[in-house]
Amino acid sequence: MALVIFKAFWTAIASAAASVLLALLVLPFFGATLGSLGLMMCIVCPLVIAWPASAYMFWQNDKLQAAHRELSRAHAQLAAAHRRLAEKARHDDMTGMLNRESFFGVLERARRKTDSGALLIIDADHFKSINDRFGHLTGDEALLQIVAALRGGVRSGDVLGRIGGEEFAALLVGASEEEAIRIAERIRRQVEEIRFRVEGDRVIPLTVSIGGTLCAPGATVSELMRSADRRLYEAKNRGRNLVIFGSGGKDETEAA
């Protein structure tokens, strides 16, 4: 407020000076002179009028600027909240991985950019029995340990998603078949090595079955998912805790 009064004062002084100067320049053209009363009026009137008027103007301007800053701050906070909500909506609450819809969106965009890479579908073996015997809280703890093994098994830049209750998918960006098989085996082995303890020191085994497919040129997301899912089904039928890998070409999915 003090700054407003200060600026208004100097505005009024400038107005009074301008008024006196204008009178001194204009009156001679009409054959008149600036007397003491006229001089006083030229000084007093601007001070009386300009000071409160400019003070009000500066005060309103400060309020407007403060409101603008507050609006900008609120807009930034709203944008940040929107980004957080959008990011949260893309991820599974429990695991922090991409949810099913978001993972398929990433896979679809990746297919439009390149034909390279591989897709894995990873399913926890006998997981229903863990939930049935020990409860869902214990099942969630087991699932989180499996998730940690998945994260540790893939490379930086690969994409993980939770596409079902205990089913996950991994997009191995740019991976060759040999590299994809090596990553899948590393994941399987790291899950198998988990020492999951329940009811004190009791240890129950955790394993996953993995079906994989190479991203063949021209294959759609649906075709790749069917190909990987077929390998997963085969791994389950052959005893679980197994990696089965194949190609995901159109010819193969059509033949199936």
Secondary structure by P-SEA (a helix, b strand, c coil): caaaaaaaaaaaaaaaaaaaaaaaaccccccccccaaaaaaacccccccaaaaaaaaaaaaaaaaaaaaaaaaaaaaaaaaaaaaaaaaacccccccccaaaaaaaaaaaaacccccbbbbbbbcaaaaaaaaccaaaaaaaaaaaaaaaaacccccbbbbbccccbbbbbcccccaaaaaaaaaaaaaaaaaccccccccbbbbbbbbbbbbcccccccaaaaaaaaaaaaaaaaaacccbbbbbbbcaaaaaac
